[in-house]
Amino acid sequence: MEITGKRIRISPLKLEDAFFMKNWGTHENPLLSDYNLPSLSDEEIRKWYNYKTGEKNRKYYSVFNEGNRFIGYMGIKKIRRIFRDALLGIVFDPNYVNQGYGTEAITAFLEYYFNEMKMKKLYLEVAQFNKRALRCYEKSGFKIIDRYLDEFFDQRIDLIDPYFISEKSSFVIEGGKVYNYIYKMKVDKNTYLKAREEIDGQKIKNQTRSTID
């Protein structure tokens, strides 16, 4: 199995890709530090890889850019064959975010997910403060269907940090604990196709404007 886009290529996650994550950058934003790869030994990386790929109800994939560099991975878990749905997760090398790769990878994967895997719905969960990821998901056709509070992963977060203050409305502090809002999102085949048409239409519009200019 291999999925190709204009700038990306998606294929099943391999152990060698997991080892390459040691070369990834880190997020400056402390709210996103949970996405930073911790310092792992080779044996710990093998265990992580085996855990991710070891069960039938989840599948993980590598994302490569046009230079054949491993820039991210994505996975579907909680796969329910009867209901034809699953839960999406995606992590990118911080050095390659905000460059359109995420949107391209998701839209290319959704084409495969709905047409080849014959799935009907795909869900995901994203922190309200993660505006970049939220825009990416919305561009790909995902819609917010629920919002709930969850305990924030870093209970020692600096409450006067500029990143925290700028997203203060995404948090609730109660009983000495820090909670953050999580959006639950969903896309089905019809909403995905509409989003794909909008993306393709925008590309044509931009190309036409460039030609005229």
RONUFI-837542 format. One record per residue: residue number from 1; chain; y, x, z of N, C-alpha, C in turn. Coordinates in steps of 0.05 Angstrom, whole numbers. Example, Ala and Ser with C-alpha at 12.3 -4.5 7.8 and 13.67 -1.06 7.14 Angstrom:
// RONUFI-837542
{pt 1,'A',{-114,264,156},{-90,246,156},{-66,264,156}}
{pt 2,'A',{-45,257,142},{-21,273,143},{1,258,157}}
//
This chain:
// RONUFI-837542
{pt 1,'A',{-24,17,0},{0,0,0},{25,18,0}}
{pt 2,'A',{44,12,-18},{69,26,-19},{91,7,-30}}
{pt 3,'A',{114,6,-17},{136,-10,-25},{159,8,-33}}
{pt 4,'A',{170,3,-57},{192,20,-66},{217,3,-70}}
{pt 5,'A',{240,15,-63},{266,3,-69},{282,22,-85}}
{pt 6,'A',{308,17,-88},{325,34,-103},{327,62,-90}}
{pt 7,'A',{330,62,-63},{333,88,-50},{311,93,-29}}
{pt 8,'A',{294,74,-24},{275,77,-2},{246,73,-11}}
{pt 9,'A',{228,84,4},{199,80,0},{186,74,27}}
{pt 10,'A',{169,54,27},{156,46,52},{126,49,48}}
{pt 11,'A',{112,61,67},{83,65,66},{72,65,95}}
{pt 12,'A',{46,61,98},{35,61,126},{42,86,141}}
{pt 13,'A',{49,82,167},{56,104,184},{33,124,188}}
{pt 14,'A',{40,149,184},{20,171,187},{27,188,212}}
{pt 15,'A',{7,202,222},{11,219,246},{32,241,240}}
{pt 16,'A',{31,252,215},{51,273,208},{79,262,209}}
{pt 17,'A',{83,236,203},{110,224,204},{119,223,234}}
{pt 18,'A',{100,216,251},{107,214,280},{116,241,290}}
{pt 19,'A',{103,263,282},{112,289,290},{139,296,280}}
{pt 20,'A',{146,286,256},{172,292,244},{195,280,259}}
{pt 21,'A',{190,260,275},{211,247,291},{224,266,310}}
{pt 22,'A',{211,289,316},{224,309,333},{249,320,320}}
{pt 23,'A',{252,317,294},{275,327,279},{298,307,278}}
{pt 24,'A',{293,283,289},{314,262,288},{337,269,306}}
{pt 25,'A',{360,256,300},{383,259,317},{382,240,341}}
{pt 26,'A',{404,237,355},{406,220,379},{431,202,376}}
{pt 27,'A',{429,179,389},{452,161,390},{472,170,411}}
{pt 28,'A',{497,171,403},{518,178,422},{524,155,441}}
{pt 29,'A',{521,131,431},{525,107,447},{504,104,468}}
{pt 30,'A',{511,104,494},{491,102,515},{476,75,515}}
{pt 31,'A',{488,55,504},{475,29,502},{450,30,484}}
{pt 32,'A',{450,50,466},{428,52,447},{409,75,454}}
{pt 33,'A',{412,87,477},{396,111,484},{366,104,487}}
{pt 34,'A',{360,79,490},{332,72,492},{317,76,465}}
{pt 35,'A',{333,79,443},{322,84,417},{319,113,411}}
{pt 36,'A',{329,130,428},{326,159,425},{298,168,432}}
{pt 37,'A',{286,185,415},{259,194,420},{260,214,444}}
{pt 38,'A',{244,208,465},{243,226,487},{229,252,480}}
{pt 39,'A',{231,272,496},{218,297,491},{188,294,497}}
{pt 40,'A',{172,294,476},{143,289,479},{127,313,470}}
{pt 41,'A',{105,317,483},{86,338,474},{71,328,450}}
{pt 42,'A',{57,346,437},{41,338,414},{20,318,421}}
{pt 43,'A',{8,322,445},{-12,303,454},{0,276,460}}
{pt 44,'A',{24,275,471},{37,249,476},{44,235,450}}
{pt 45,'A',{52,250,430},{58,238,404},{32,226,392}}
{pt 46,'A',{10,240,394},{-15,230,384},{-22,204,398}}
{pt 47,'A',{-18,203,425},{-24,178,440},{-6,156,431}}
{pt 48,'A',{20,162,427},{39,142,417},{30,131,390}}
{pt 49,'A',{22,149,372},{14,140,345},{-11,123,347}}
{pt 50,'A',{-31,131,363},{-55,116,365},{-51,89,378}}
{pt 51,'A',{-31,87,396},{-25,62,408},{-12,43,388}}
{pt 52,'A',{6,54,372},{20,38,352},{2,27,330}}
{pt 53,'A',{-18,44,323},{-34,37,299},{-63,29,307}}
{pt 54,'A',{-68,26,332},{-96,22,341},{-106,-6,343}}
{pt 55,'A',{-89,-26,338},{-98,-54,341},{-92,-70,316}}
{pt 56,'A',{-109,-90,311},{-108,-105,286},{-84,-124,285}}
{pt 57,'A',{-73,-132,308},{-51,-151,308},{-23,-138,305}}
{pt 58,'A',{-23,-112,297},{3,-99,291},{-1,-78,269}}
{pt 59,'A',{20,-75,253},{20,-55,232},{46,-40,232}}
{pt 60,'A',{45,-14,228},{70,2,228},{72,18,202}}
{pt 61,'A',{98,21,193},{103,33,167},{125,54,170}}
{pt 62,'A',{124,74,152},{144,95,151},{164,88,129}}
{pt 63,'A',{189,95,133},{210,91,114},{221,118,105}}
{pt 64,'A',{221,124,79},{231,149,68},{255,143,50}}
{pt 65,'A',{274,162,50},{297,158,33},{292,170,5}}
{pt 66,'A',{313,171,-12},{310,181,-39},{303,210,-40}}
{pt 67,'A',{309,225,-18},{301,253,-17},{274,257,-4}}
{pt 68,'A',{259,236,-1},{232,236,11},{232,246,40}}
{pt 69,'A',{254,240,54},{256,247,82},{249,223,99}}
{pt 70,'A',{233,227,119},{224,205,137},{248,198,155}}
{pt 71,'A',{260,175,150},{285,167,164},{281,144,183}}
{pt 72,'A',{258,131,184},{254,109,202},{226,98,201}}
{pt 73,'A',{220,81,220},{195,66,219},{199,37,226}}
{pt 74,'A',{183,20,216},{184,-8,222},{156,-18,227}}
{pt 75,'A',{155,-39,243},{128,-50,249},{129,-80,252}}
{pt 76,'A',{107,-93,248},{103,-121,254},{81,-122,275}}
{pt 77,'A',{86,-136,297},{67,-139,318},{64,-169,325}}
{pt 78,'A',{45,-175,343},{39,-203,350},{34,-219,324}}
{pt 79,'A',{19,-206,306},{13,-220,281},{-7,-243,286}}
{pt 80,'A',{1,-266,277},{-16,-290,280},{-23,-300,252}}
{pt 81,'A',{-48,-294,244},{-57,-300,217},{-58,-330,212}}
{pt 82,'A',{-65,-345,233},{-67,-374,229},{-39,-386,224}}
{pt 83,'A',{-19,-378,240},{8,-389,236},{24,-374,215}}
{pt 84,'A',{13,-350,207},{26,-334,187},{54,-325,195}}
{pt 85,'A',{56,-314,219},{81,-304,229},{76,-278,245}}
{pt 86,'A',{98,-264,251},{96,-239,266},{124,-232,277}}
{pt 87,'A',{125,-211,293},{150,-202,305},{157,-174,293}}
{pt 88,'A',{181,-171,283},{190,-147,270},{204,-128,289}}
{pt 89,'A',{199,-102,286},{214,-81,300},{221,-59,281}}
{pt 90,'A',{244,-47,284},{252,-26,265},{269,-5,280}}
{pt 91,'A',{263,21,275},{278,43,288},{284,63,267}}
{pt 92,'A',{310,72,266},{319,92,246},{329,117,260}}
{pt 93,'A',{326,139,246},{339,164,254},{369,158,256}}
{pt 94,'A',{382,163,279},{411,158,281},{428,172,260}}
{pt 95,'A',{418,193,248},{433,207,227},{434,190,201}}
{pt 96,'A',{418,169,199},{417,154,175},{423,124,178}}
{pt 97,'A',{436,117,200},{445,90,204},{472,86,191}}
{pt 98,'A',{480,61,187},{506,54,174},{508,65,146}}
{pt 99,'A',{485,68,132},{485,77,105},{471,57,86}}
{pt 100,'A',{465,34,96},{452,13,80},{422,15,78}}
{pt 101,'A',{410,36,89},{381,40,87},{366,18,102}}
{pt 102,'A',{377,9,125},{363,-11,140},{360,-37,125}}
{pt 103,'A',{383,-46,114},{382,-71,99},{364,-69,75}}
{pt 104,'A',{365,-47,61},{347,-43,37},{318,-43,45}}
{pt 105,'A',{312,-30,67},{284,-28,76},{274,-56,84}}
{pt 106,'A',{290,-71,99},{281,-97,108},{277,-116,85}}
{pt 107,'A',{297,-117,66},{294,-136,44},{270,-129,26}}
{pt 108,'A',{265,-103,22},{242,-94,6},{216,-102,21}}
{pt 109,'A',{216,-98,47},{192,-105,63},{187,-135,63}}
{pt 110,'A',{208,-151,64},{205,-180,65},{193,-190,39}}
{pt 111,'A',{200,-177,17},{187,-184,-9},{157,-181,-8}}
{pt 112,'A',{148,-159,4},{119,-154,8},{107,-173,28}}
{pt 113,'A',{121,-177,50},{112,-194,72},{106,-223,63}}
{pt 114,'A',{125,-234,48},{122,-262,40},{104,-265,16}}
{pt 115,'A',{106,-247,-3},{91,-251,-28},{64,-238,-29}}
{pt 116,'A',{61,-215,-17},{34,-202,-17},{18,-209,8}}
{pt 117,'A',{30,-209,31},{16,-216,56},{13,-246,59}}
{pt 118,'A',{29,-261,44},{28,-290,45},{36,-301,72}}
{pt 119,'A',{54,-288,85},{64,-297,111},{86,-318,107}}
{pt 120,'A',{92,-334,128},{111,-355,126},{137,-350,141}}
{pt 121,'A',{135,-337,164},{159,-333,181},{158,-305,193}}
{pt 122,'A',{181,-294,199},{183,-269,213},{205,-270,234}}
{pt 123,'A',{198,-262,258},{217,-263,280},{225,-234,288}}
{pt 124,'A',{247,-232,303},{255,-207,315},{273,-213,339}}
{pt 125,'A',{276,-193,356},{294,-195,379},{313,-171,378}}
{pt 126,'A',{339,-176,383},{359,-155,382},{380,-160,404}}
{pt 127,'A',{389,-138,416},{410,-140,436},{436,-150,424}}
{pt 128,'A',{449,-168,438},{475,-178,428},{495,-156,423}}
{pt 129,'A',{494,-135,439},{514,-114,435},{508,-96,411}}
{pt 130,'A',{485,-98,399},{477,-81,377},{488,-94,351}}
{pt 131,'A',{514,-92,348},{527,-106,325},{518,-96,298}}
{pt 132,'A',{514,-69,296},{505,-58,271},{478,-70,262}}
{pt 133,'A',{459,-70,280},{433,-81,274},{435,-111,268}}
{pt 134,'A',{451,-125,283},{454,-154,279},{465,-160,251}}
{pt 135,'A',{485,-145,241},{495,-149,214},{474,-143,193}}
{pt 136,'A',{458,-123,198},{436,-116,179},{416,-139,177}}
{pt 137,'A',{408,-150,200},{389,-172,200},{400,-197,187}}
{pt 138,'A',{425,-203,192},{437,-226,180},{439,-224,150}}
{pt 139,'A',{446,-200,140},{447,-195,112},{420,-200,99}}
{pt 140,'A',{398,-194,114},{371,-197,103},{361,-225,105}}
{pt 141,'A',{376,-243,117},{368,-272,118},{361,-282,145}}
{pt 142,'A',{360,-265,165},{353,-274,192},{375,-291,204}}
{pt 143,'A',{367,-312,219},{385,-330,232},{379,-330,262}}
{pt 144,'A',{400,-331,278},{396,-333,307},{385,-361,315}}
{pt 145,'A',{364,-361,330},{352,-386,338},{352,-390,369}}
{pt 146,'A',{358,-368,383},{358,-370,413},{372,-346,424}}
{pt 147,'A',{381,-349,449},{393,-327,464},{384,-328,493}}
{pt 148,'A',{377,-306,504},{369,-305,532},{377,-279,546}}
{pt 149,'A',{376,-279,572},{383,-255,587},{358,-239,594}}
{pt 150,'A',{360,-213,592},{338,-195,600},{349,-172,616}}
{pt 151,'A',{333,-160,633},{342,-138,649},{347,-114,631}}
{pt 152,'A',{371,-102,634},{378,-79,617},{361,-55,625}}
{pt 153,'A',{354,-39,604},{335,-17,608},{346,5,626}}
{pt 154,'A',{373,8,626},{385,29,642},{402,17,665}}
{pt 155,'A',{390,15,688},{404,3,711},{426,21,722}}
{pt 156,'A',{427,46,713},{447,65,722},{470,68,702}}
{pt 157,'A',{472,50,683},{492,52,663},{520,54,675}}
{pt 158,'A',{537,71,664},{564,74,674},{581,50,666}}
{pt 159,'A',{589,34,686},{603,9,680},{632,13,671}}
{pt 160,'A',{642,37,672},{668,43,661},{667,59,636}}
{pt 161,'A',{643,63,625},{640,76,600},{653,59,578}}
{pt 162,'A',{668,71,559},{681,56,538},{663,39,521}}
{pt 163,'A',{639,49,516},{619,33,500},{611,8,516}}
{pt 164,'A',{607,11,542},{600,-12,558},{623,-32,560}}
{pt 165,'A',{647,-22,565},{670,-40,568},{675,-56,542}}
{pt 166,'A',{671,-43,519},{676,-56,493},{656,-79,488}}
{pt 167,'A',{633,-78,502},{612,-98,498},{606,-113,524}}
{pt 168,'A',{626,-114,541},{622,-126,568},{613,-155,567}}
{pt 169,'A',{621,-169,547},{613,-198,544},{584,-201,538}}
{pt 170,'A',{570,-179,531},{541,-180,525},{525,-176,550}}
{pt 171,'A',{538,-171,573},{524,-165,598},{531,-184,620}}
{pt 172,'A',{512,-186,639},{516,-201,664},{506,-184,686}}
{pt 173,'A',{523,-181,707},{515,-166,731},{511,-186,754}}
{pt 174,'A',{487,-187,764},{480,-207,784},{460,-195,804}}
{pt 175,'A',{466,-198,829},{448,-188,850},{444,-158,849}}
{pt 176,'A',{464,-144,840},{462,-115,838},{447,-105,814}}
{pt 177,'A',{439,-123,796},{424,-115,772},{441,-121,747}}
{pt 178,'A',{435,-105,726},{450,-108,701},{431,-122,681}}
{pt 179,'A',{441,-144,669},{425,-158,649},{441,-159,623}}
{pt 180,'A',{427,-160,601},{441,-163,575},{429,-185,559}}
{pt 181,'A',{446,-197,542},{437,-219,525},{421,-209,501}}
{pt 182,'A',{400,-223,495},{383,-217,472},{383,-241,453}}
{pt 183,'A',{386,-235,428},{384,-256,407},{355,-256,397}}
{pt 184,'A',{344,-280,394},{319,-283,379},{326,-293,352}}
{pt 185,'A',{316,-281,331},{323,-288,303},{298,-294,287}}
{pt 186,'A',{302,-309,265},{279,-317,249},{288,-317,219}}
{pt 187,'A',{269,-310,202},{273,-314,173},{248,-326,161}}
{pt 188,'A',{251,-344,142},{228,-353,126},{233,-346,97}}
{pt 189,'A',{215,-353,80},{216,-344,53},{241,-355,38}}
{pt 190,'A',{248,-381,43},{271,-393,29},{297,-379,37}}
{pt 191,'A',{301,-375,63},{326,-362,72},{327,-333,63}}
{pt 192,'A',{304,-320,62},{304,-293,51},{312,-292,22}}
{pt 193,'A',{302,-311,6},{308,-311,-23},{338,-316,-27}}
{pt 194,'A',{350,-333,-10},{379,-338,-13},{395,-313,-6}}
{pt 195,'A',{386,-299,15},{400,-274,23},{397,-253,1}}
{pt 196,'A',{373,-252,-11},{368,-232,-32},{387,-238,-56}}
{pt 197,'A',{390,-263,-63},{408,-271,-85},{437,-262,-79}}
{pt 198,'A',{445,-266,-54},{473,-258,-46},{476,-228,-48}}
{pt 199,'A',{456,-213,-39},{458,-183,-40},{458,-174,-69}}
{pt 200,'A',{441,-185,-86},{440,-178,-114},{466,-185,-128}}
{pt 201,'A',{477,-209,-121},{502,-218,-133},{525,-200,-126}}
{pt 202,'A',{526,-191,-101},{547,-173,-92},{545,-146,-107}}
{pt 203,'A',{520,-136,-111},{516,-111,-125},{527,-113,-154}}
{pt 204,'A',{521,-136,-167},{531,-140,-195},{561,-141,-195}}
{pt 205,'A',{573,-155,-175},{601,-157,-173},{615,-130,-170}}
{pt 206,'A',{603,-114,-152},{614,-87,-148},{611,-69,-172}}
{pt 207,'A',{589,-71,-187},{585,-56,-211},{605,-64,-232}}
{pt 208,'A',{610,-90,-235},{629,-100,-254},{657,-90,-248}}
{pt 209,'A',{665,-92,-222},{691,-82,-214},{694,-52,-219}}
{pt 210,'A',{673,-37,-215},{674,-8,-220},{677,-2,-249}}
{pt 211,'A',{664,-18,-266},{666,-14,-295},{695,-20,-305}}
{pt 212,'A',{706,-42,-294},{733,-49,-302},{754,-29,-293}}
{pt 213,'A',{750,-19,-268},{768,1,-257},{766,27,-274}}
//
